[in-house]
Amino acid sequence: MTGAEGEVPAAFPRTAKALREALDAHGVAPRKRHGQCFLTDVQAIDAIVRDAAVAPGDAVIEVGTGTGLLTHALVEAGASVDTFDIDADIQGFARSLRAWPDRVRFHLGDVLEGKHALSADLLAVLARAHATAPGRVKVVSNLPYNAATPVLLGLLALEAPPTEITVMIQREVAEKLLAPPGGDDYGPPSILRALEADGKILRRFPPQVFWPAPSVQSALLRLVPRPARVVPAARERAFAAFLVGVFSRRRKVLSTAVRTACPGLSAEAAVAACAAAGLASSSRPEDASPEELLRLFHEATG
């Protein structure tokens, strides 16, 4: 690849072997406490950029700079990139690999504040991208597996989410986010995702595309947020908490599960809320569609 600025050194490590040698030379290695598995397969990286349809003028947010190989590919596709990482050493390594153009901005820090809220820095970057990008606003990342679900649900909950999200995550997590009603994988994450975005698994990857190789399979997931919100942003957290309460009793009848989520609700009121939402009170939570559960939330909470 040849960038617009022509600043890519010939020695840029575009192979797993060259990358490992460069990491060793810098004394940098994956850290278990950050759950680091570096994506080192250049064909996988190029496939991600192609599938994300990254084009000149696009504003891309990358969560997890890692070794900078994906960052490099995004830049070579013409995007403006804001890349985040929690590890100063690995981001410092990535920054050392080339003379990065001005349209690449490195951010050191966690994109999550607590377990579920997105950081102020990430929100500011996203707002700036929406205001200034001549192209689309995208999230394209090899997401840290332990942060994938809260990051994705946090992005979908925003009033102005990214235009598209294309991320490498654990395959099991991707399948849970896309799970339909009726199965064990169906629950709060898949319900929230279904109400806010269309989703599709684009590719599946073996552990060997990473170093060190994880013990799980991976998948490239695309989420396309819908232009009109179904869940009001002001009630998103309340609805998520309601779903967690309901699905904590997923094997119980729905009226019982609703009372777990809404402890102040009488048995009669729970049955009435189910009926008003068009649901049988004797059904199970996992049998209700996302839209039906949203109606039930409104009926149960007023």
C-alpha positions in Angstrom: 0.0 0.0 0.0 1.1 3.6 -0.6 -0.3 6.4 1.4 -1.4 9.8 0.2 1.5 11.4 2.0 4.0 8.9 0.8 5.5 8.6 4.3 5.4 4.8 4.8 8.9 3.4 5.4 9.8 0.3 3.4 10.4 -1.5 6.7 6.9 -1.2 8.0 6.2 -4.6 9.5 3.5 -6.0 7.4 4.1 -9.7 8.2 3.7 -11.6 11.5 7.4 -12.4 11.5 8.5 -8.7 11.0 6.0 -7.6 13.6 7.3 -10.1 16.2 10.9 -8.9 15.5 9.9 -5.3 15.9 8.1 -6.0 19.2 11.1 -7.9 20.5 13.4 -5.0 19.5 11.2 -2.6 21.5 10.8 -4.9 24.5 7.0 -5.0 24.1 4.9 -8.1 24.6 1.2 -8.8 25.0 -0.1 -8.2 28.6 -2.6 -10.6 30.1 -4.1 -7.9 32.4 -5.3 -6.1 29.3 -6.4 -9.3 27.5 -4.1 -8.4 24.6 -4.1 -10.6 21.5 -2.5 -8.8 18.7 -3.9 -9.2 15.2 -0.9 -10.1 13.1 -2.4 -11.6 9.9 -2.1 -9.0 7.2 -4.8 -10.7 5.0 -7.2 -10.5 7.9 -6.4 -6.8 8.5 -6.9 -6.0 4.8 -10.2 -7.9 4.8 -11.5 -5.9 7.7 -10.8 -2.6 5.9 -12.4 -3.9 2.7 -15.5 -5.2 4.5 -15.8 -1.9 6.4 -15.7 -0.1 3.0 -13.3 2.5 4.4 -12.9 5.4 1.9 -11.1 8.8 1.7 -13.0 11.3 3.8 -14.4 8.8 6.3 -13.8 9.4 10.0 -12.8 6.2 11.7 -12.6 5.5 15.4 -10.4 2.6 16.4 -10.7 1.1 19.9 -7.5 -0.8 20.6 -4.5 0.6 18.7 -2.5 -2.5 19.4 0.5 -2.8 17.2 -0.8 -0.2 14.7 -1.2 -2.6 11.8 -5.0 -2.0 11.4 -4.4 1.8 12.1 -1.9 1.7 9.2 -4.3 0.0 6.8 -7.1 2.5 7.7 -4.8 5.4 7.0 -3.7 3.9 3.7 -7.4 3.6 2.7 -7.6 7.4 3.1 -9.5 7.7 6.4 -9.0 10.1 9.2 -8.4 8.0 12.3 -8.8 8.5 16.0 -7.3 5.5 17.7 -7.5 4.6 21.4 -5.5 2.3 23.6 -5.2 1.8 27.4 -1.6 0.6 27.2 1.0 3.4 26.8 3.8 1.0 25.8 2.0 -0.7 23.0 0.6 2.5 21.7 4.1 4.0 21.9 5.4 1.1 19.8 2.7 1.7 17.2 3.5 5.4 17.0 7.2 4.6 16.4 6.5 2.5 13.3 6.1 5.3 10.8 5.7 9.0 10.3 1.9 9.2 10.8 0.0 11.9 8.9 -1.9 14.6 10.8 -5.2 12.9 10.1 -4.2 10.2 12.7 -4.7 11.1 16.3 -3.6 8.8 19.2 -5.6 8.7 22.4 -4.2 7.1 25.5 -6.9 5.8 28.0 -9.8 3.6 28.5 -12.9 4.2 26.3 -15.1 3.0 29.2 -15.7 5.0 32.4 -16.8 2.3 34.8 -18.4 -0.9 33.4 -20.9 0.6 31.0 -20.4 4.3 30.3 -18.4 5.5 27.4 -15.5 7.9 28.2 -15.8 11.6 27.7 -12.8 11.6 25.3 -14.5 9.0 23.1 -17.8 10.9 23.1 -16.0 14.1 22.2 -14.2 12.4 19.3 -17.4 11.0 18.0 -19.2 14.4 18.2 -16.3 16.1 16.4 -16.4 13.4 13.6 -20.1 13.9 13.1 -19.6 17.6 12.9 -16.6 17.7 10.6 -16.2 14.5 8.6 -16.9 14.9 4.8 -17.6 11.1 4.6 -19.1 8.6 7.0 -18.4 8.1 10.7 -17.3 4.6 11.4 -15.9 2.4 14.2 -13.5 -0.1 12.8 -11.6 -2.1 15.4 -10.1 -5.3 16.7 -12.0 -4.8 19.9 -10.5 -6.0 23.2 -12.7 -9.0 24.0 -13.4 -8.1 27.6 -14.8 -4.7 26.6 -16.7 -5.6 23.4 -20.3 -5.9 24.7 -20.3 -2.7 26.8 -18.5 -0.7 24.1 -20.9 -1.8 21.3 -24.1 -1.4 23.4 -22.8 2.0 24.6 -22.3 3.2 21.0 -25.8 1.9 19.9 -27.4 3.7 22.9 -26.2 7.2 21.7 -28.5 9.8 20.2 -26.0 10.1 17.4 -24.2 6.7 17.0 -21.6 6.0 14.3 -22.9 5.4 10.8 -21.5 1.9 10.8 -19.6 -0.4 13.2 -17.3 -3.1 11.9 -15.4 -5.0 14.7 -13.5 -8.2 15.3 -14.8 -9.8 18.5 -15.1 -13.2 20.1 -17.4 -15.3 17.9 -19.6 -16.4 20.8 -20.2 -12.7 21.7 -21.1 -11.9 18.1 -23.6 -14.8 18.0 -25.1 -13.7 21.3 -25.6 -10.2 20.0 -27.5 -11.5 17.0 -29.4 -14.3 18.8 -33.1 -14.5 18.0 -35.9 -15.2 20.5 -36.3 -18.7 21.9 -32.7 -19.8 22.6 -30.3 -19.7 25.5 -28.2 -17.0 23.8 -31.2 -14.6 23.6 -31.1 -12.0 26.3 -30.5 -8.3 27.1 -27.6 -7.7 24.7 -29.3 -9.3 21.7 -32.6 -7.5 22.6 -30.9 -4.1 22.9 -28.9 -4.7 19.7 -32.0 -5.8 17.8 -33.9 -2.7 18.7 -31.1 -0.3 17.7 -29.2 -1.8 14.8 -29.1 -4.4 12.0 -26.3 -6.8 12.4 -24.5 -9.5 10.5 -21.4 -11.7 10.9 -19.2 -11.0 7.8 -16.3 -13.4 8.5 -15.1 -15.9 11.0 -11.4 -16.2 11.9 -9.3 -18.9 13.6 -7.1 -18.2 16.6 -4.0 -18.4 14.4 -4.5 -14.8 13.0 -3.6 -13.5 16.5 -0.5 -13.5 18.7 -0.7 -15.0 21.2 -3.5 -17.2 19.8 -6.6 -17.0 22.0 -8.5 -20.1 23.1 -11.6 -18.9 21.2 -12.8 -18.3 17.6 -13.3 -14.8 16.4 -15.8 -13.1 14.1 -16.0 -9.8 12.2 -19.3 -8.2 13.1 -21.1 -5.4 11.3 -23.7 -3.3 13.0 -25.6 -0.6 11.2 -27.5 1.7 13.6 -31.0 2.6 12.5 -31.7 6.3 11.8 -34.7 6.5 14.2 -34.3 5.5 17.9 -36.8 2.9 19.2 -35.7 3.2 22.9 -35.6 6.9 24.1 -32.0 7.7 25.2 -33.3 8.9 28.5 -34.8 5.5 29.3 -32.1 3.3 27.8 -30.5 2.4 31.1 -33.8 1.8 32.8 -34.8 -0.5 30.0 -31.5 -2.4 30.1 -31.9 -2.8 33.9 -35.5 -4.1 33.3 -34.2 -6.7 30.8 -31.5 -7.9 33.2 -34.2 -8.3 35.9 -36.6 -10.1 33.7 -33.9 -12.5 32.3 -32.5 -13.3 35.7 -35.7 -15.4 35.9 -35.8 -16.6 32.3 -37.1 -20.0 33.3 -40.1 -18.5 35.2 -43.4 -17.4 33.8 -43.3 -13.9 32.4 -45.5 -12.3 35.1 -43.1 -13.6 37.8 -40.0 -12.3 35.9 -41.6 -8.9 35.5 -42.1 -8.6 39.3 -38.4 -9.4 39.7 -37.6 -6.5 37.4 -40.2 -4.3 39.1 -40.4 -5.3 42.8 -43.1 -2.8 43.6 -45.5 -4.4 41.1 -48.3 -6.6 42.4 -49.1 -10.0 40.9 -52.3 -8.6 39.4 -50.5 -5.6 37.9 -47.8 -7.8 36.4 -50.4 -10.0 34.7 -52.2 -6.9 33.5 -49.0 -5.4 32.1 -48.3 -8.6 30.1 -51.8 -8.6 28.7 -51.5 -4.9 27.7 -48.3 -5.7 25.9 -50.0 -8.5 24.0 -48.1 -11.3 25.9 -49.4 -14.3 27.8 -48.4 -14.0 31.5 -47.7 -17.7 31.5 -45.1 -17.5 28.6 -41.4 -17.3 29.2 -39.2 -14.2 28.8 -37.1 -15.8 26.1 -40.2 -16.3 23.9 -41.0 -12.6 23.7 -39.7 -10.5 20.8 -37.6 -7.4 21.4 -40.5 -5.2 20.4 -42.9 -7.0 22.8 -40.4 -6.7 25.7 -40.1 -3.0 25.0 -43.9 -2.7 25.2 -43.9 -4.7 28.4 -41.3 -2.3 29.9 -43.5 0.7 29.1 -46.6 -1.0 30.5 -44.9 -2.2 33.7 -43.0 1.0 34.4 -45.5 3.6 33.2 
